[in-house]
Amino acid sequence: MAPSQQVLSSPELLDMILRQVPRTHLLTSCQRVCRVWRETITRTPVLSQRLFLSGASISPVVGRYEKNFLVGYLLPKSGTPQWGQMHVAQPPVTHLRWEVSWHSRPEDLPEDLPCAIVDLKFPQGLRVRELLELVLSTTSATSVWWPTIDDNFTFLTPADDDPIEKWLCDRIQAANDSLSPVLQQLVPTEESFFEIIRRRTSIPAVLRLQQSAPNSTLPWTYAQVPAEQISPVVDLPEVPSPRATSP
């Protein structure tokens, strides 16, 4: 056996060599060499974590999530089924706050606040396919706010007593404390959002923005709408997400 073949036939040496290979090559061409290479790449802890296929306990980026930049590289390519199983970030995202606003909202509700809020849990980590299902389920403008993972980080409170500004700061602080990215979407109508909720059967409740009673301190509040009380708008096939659960 040639010396090069001896080196590549050793799992330990092959692992050390593949750690020097760019991640984009590990996901594509390297896995096509042979079955041994593919299994080494996908089953070795260090390599699989580099490819977001398994979760890491700490982030390589101090104080922040390491976002999965490989998603944008792989989505246009065919023949790479692993992208859907990749983690969205390292360490894995286990909580996601989904905030939705719609164009046609009542005029007496503040525009700065989301119209509906859903808190999702992903005990095994949020995967790319699950996030993509959420984003593509609506015809909307989408943005994602990412928290810091620094335990000592504290957001400044608003200088004035504006209740909306205080709510927004508290919401960011709570999301940061739970390491929850915030997925913000703007959908055409309220009805279209509740159609989406009906498709995700693992969501037991939604927080919905509405007017408060006349004698309340604030003119608006969030009321919980249990899933069984969300009136059917149109019959849609159920598309459950097995990893997504809510508290």
MOCOR-V175459 format. One record per pair of residues at least 4 apart in sequence whose C-alpha atoms are under 7 Angstrom apart, sorted by the first residue. I is the first residue (numbers start at 1). J is the second residue. D is the distance in whole Angstrom. If there is no record, write none. Layout:
i=I j=J d=D
i=I j=J d=D
This chain:
i=1 j=5 d=6
i=1 j=6 d=6
i=2 j=6 d=6
i=3 j=7 d=6
i=4 j=8 d=6
i=5 j=9 d=6
i=6 j=10 d=7
i=7 j=13 d=6
i=7 j=14 d=7
i=8 j=13 d=7
i=8 j=14 d=5
i=10 j=14 d=6
i=11 j=15 d=6
i=12 j=16 d=6
i=13 j=17 d=6
i=14 j=18 d=6
i=15 j=19 d=6
i=15 j=40 d=7
i=19 j=47 d=7
i=21 j=25 d=7
i=21 j=26 d=7
i=22 j=26 d=7
i=23 j=27 d=6
i=23 j=51 d=7
i=24 j=28 d=7
i=25 j=29 d=5
i=25 j=30 d=6
i=26 j=30 d=5
i=26 j=31 d=6
i=27 j=31 d=7
i=28 j=32 d=7
i=29 j=33 d=7
i=30 j=37 d=7
i=31 j=37 d=6
i=31 j=38 d=4
i=33 j=37 d=7
i=34 j=38 d=6
i=35 j=39 d=6
i=36 j=40 d=6
i=37 j=41 d=6
i=38 j=42 d=6
i=39 j=43 d=6
i=40 j=44 d=6
i=41 j=47 d=6
i=41 j=48 d=6
i=42 j=47 d=7
i=42 j=48 d=5
i=43 j=48 d=6
i=44 j=48 d=6
i=45 j=49 d=6
i=46 j=50 d=6
i=47 j=51 d=6
i=48 j=52 d=6
i=48 j=53 d=5
i=48 j=54 d=6
i=49 j=53 d=6
i=49 j=54 d=5
i=49 j=55 d=6
i=49 j=56 d=6
i=52 j=86 d=5
i=52 j=87 d=5
i=53 j=85 d=7
i=53 j=86 d=5
i=53 j=87 d=6
i=55 j=90 d=7
i=55 j=91 d=6
i=55 j=92 d=6
i=56 j=90 d=6
i=56 j=91 d=5
i=57 j=91 d=6
i=58 j=91 d=6
i=59 j=64 d=7
i=59 j=65 d=6
i=59 j=66 d=6
i=59 j=90 d=6
i=59 j=91 d=5
i=60 j=66 d=7
i=61 j=65 d=7
i=61 j=66 d=6
i=63 j=148 d=6
i=63 j=149 d=5
i=63 j=150 d=5
i=64 j=148 d=5
i=64 j=149 d=5
i=65 j=89 d=6
i=65 j=90 d=6
i=65 j=91 d=7
i=65 j=149 d=7
i=66 j=89 d=5
i=66 j=90 d=5
i=67 j=88 d=6
i=67 j=89 d=4
i=67 j=90 d=7
i=68 j=88 d=5
i=68 j=89 d=5
i=70 j=74 d=6
i=71 j=75 d=6
i=71 j=83 d=7
i=74 j=83 d=7
i=82 j=86 d=7
i=83 j=128 d=7
i=84 j=127 d=7
i=84 j=128 d=5
i=84 j=129 d=4
i=85 j=127 d=6
i=85 j=128 d=6
i=85 j=129 d=7
i=86 j=127 d=5
i=86 j=128 d=6
i=87 j=92 d=6
i=87 j=125 d=7
i=87 j=126 d=6
i=87 j=127 d=4
i=87 j=128 d=6
i=88 j=126 d=6
i=88 j=127 d=5
i=88 j=128 d=5
i=89 j=93 d=6
i=92 j=125 d=5
i=92 j=126 d=7
i=93 j=125 d=5
i=93 j=126 d=5
i=94 j=121 d=6
i=94 j=122 d=5
i=94 j=123 d=5
i=94 j=124 d=7
i=94 j=125 d=5
i=94 j=126 d=6
i=95 j=120 d=6
i=95 j=121 d=5
i=95 j=122 d=6
i=95 j=179 d=7
i=95 j=180 d=5
i=96 j=119 d=6
i=96 j=120 d=5
i=96 j=121 d=6
i=96 j=180 d=5
i=96 j=181 d=5
i=96 j=182 d=6
i=97 j=118 d=6
i=97 j=119 d=5
i=97 j=120 d=6
i=97 j=180 d=6
i=97 j=181 d=6
i=97 j=182 d=5
i=97 j=183 d=6
i=98 j=117 d=6
i=98 j=118 d=5
i=98 j=119 d=6
i=98 j=182 d=6
i=98 j=183 d=5
i=98 j=184 d=6
i=99 j=114 d=6
i=99 j=116 d=6
i=99 j=117 d=5
i=99 j=118 d=7
i=99 j=182 d=7
i=99 j=183 d=6
i=99 j=184 d=5
i=99 j=185 d=6
i=100 j=114 d=6
i=100 j=115 d=6
i=100 j=116 d=5
i=100 j=117 d=6
i=100 j=184 d=6
i=100 j=185 d=5
i=100 j=186 d=6
i=101 j=114 d=5
i=101 j=115 d=5
i=101 j=116 d=7
i=101 j=185 d=6
i=101 j=186 d=5
i=101 j=187 d=6
i=102 j=115 d=7
i=102 j=186 d=5
i=102 j=187 d=5
i=102 j=188 d=5
i=102 j=189 d=5
i=102 j=190 d=6
i=103 j=187 d=7
i=103 j=188 d=5
i=103 j=189 d=6
i=104 j=189 d=6
i=109 j=211 d=7
i=109 j=220 d=7
i=115 j=208 d=6
i=115 j=209 d=5
i=116 j=206 d=7
i=116 j=207 d=5
i=116 j=208 d=4
i=116 j=209 d=6
i=117 j=206 d=6
i=117 j=207 d=5
i=117 j=208 d=7
i=118 j=206 d=5
i=118 j=207 d=6
i=119 j=246 d=6
i=120 j=244 d=6
i=120 j=245 d=6
i=120 j=246 d=5
i=121 j=244 d=6
i=121 j=245 d=5
i=121 j=246 d=5
i=122 j=126 d=6
i=122 j=243 d=5
i=122 j=244 d=5
i=122 j=245 d=7
i=123 j=243 d=7
i=124 j=243 d=7
i=126 j=130 d=7
i=127 j=131 d=6
i=128 j=132 d=6
i=129 j=133 d=6
i=130 j=134 d=7
i=131 j=135 d=6
i=132 j=136 d=6
i=133 j=137 d=6
i=137 j=196 d=7
i=138 j=187 d=7
i=139 j=187 d=6
i=140 j=185 d=6
i=140 j=186 d=5
i=140 j=187 d=5
i=141 j=185 d=6
i=141 j=186 d=5
i=142 j=184 d=6
i=142 j=185 d=5
i=142 j=186 d=7
i=143 j=183 d=6
i=143 j=184 d=5
i=143 j=185 d=7
i=144 j=181 d=7
i=144 j=182 d=6
i=144 j=183 d=5
i=144 j=184 d=6
i=145 j=181 d=6
i=145 j=182 d=5
i=145 j=183 d=7
i=146 j=181 d=5
i=146 j=182 d=7
i=147 j=175 d=7
i=147 j=176 d=5
i=147 j=179 d=6
i=147 j=180 d=7
i=147 j=181 d=6
i=148 j=176 d=6
i=149 j=179 d=6
i=155 j=173 d=6
i=157 j=166 d=7
i=157 j=169 d=6
i=158 j=165 d=6
i=158 j=166 d=6
i=162 j=166 d=6
i=163 j=167 d=6
i=164 j=168 d=6
i=165 j=169 d=6
i=166 j=170 d=6
i=167 j=171 d=6
i=168 j=172 d=6
i=169 j=173 d=6
i=170 j=174 d=6
i=171 j=175 d=6
i=172 j=176 d=6
i=173 j=177 d=6
i=174 j=178 d=6
i=175 j=179 d=6
i=175 j=180 d=5
i=175 j=181 d=7
i=176 j=180 d=6
i=187 j=193 d=7
i=188 j=192 d=7
i=189 j=193 d=7
i=190 j=194 d=7
i=191 j=195 d=6
i=192 j=196 d=7
i=193 j=197 d=6
i=194 j=198 d=6
i=195 j=199 d=7
i=195 j=233 d=6
i=196 j=200 d=7
i=199 j=236 d=7
i=199 j=237 d=7
i=199 j=238 d=5
i=199 j=239 d=5
i=199 j=240 d=7
i=200 j=238 d=7
i=200 j=239 d=6
i=200 j=240 d=5
i=200 j=241 d=7
i=201 j=238 d=7
i=201 j=240 d=6
i=202 j=240 d=7
i=202 j=244 d=7
i=202 j=245 d=6
i=203 j=227 d=7
i=203 j=245 d=7
i=203 j=246 d=6
i=204 j=226 d=6
i=204 j=227 d=5
i=204 j=246 d=7
i=205 j=224 d=6
i=205 j=225 d=5
i=205 j=226 d=4
i=205 j=227 d=5
i=206 j=224 d=6
i=206 j=225 d=5
i=206 j=226 d=6
i=207 j=222 d=6
i=207 j=223 d=5
i=207 j=224 d=5
i=207 j=225 d=6
i=208 j=222 d=5
i=208 j=223 d=5
i=208 j=224 d=6
i=208 j=225 d=7
i=209 j=220 d=7
i=209 j=221 d=6
i=209 j=222 d=5
i=209 j=223 d=7
i=210 j=220 d=6
i=210 j=221 d=6
i=210 j=222 d=6
i=211 j=219 d=6
i=211 j=220 d=4
i=211 j=221 d=6
i=212 j=216 d=6
i=212 j=218 d=7
i=212 j=219 d=5
i=212 j=220 d=5
i=212 j=221 d=6
i=225 j=229 d=7
i=225 j=230 d=7
i=226 j=230 d=7
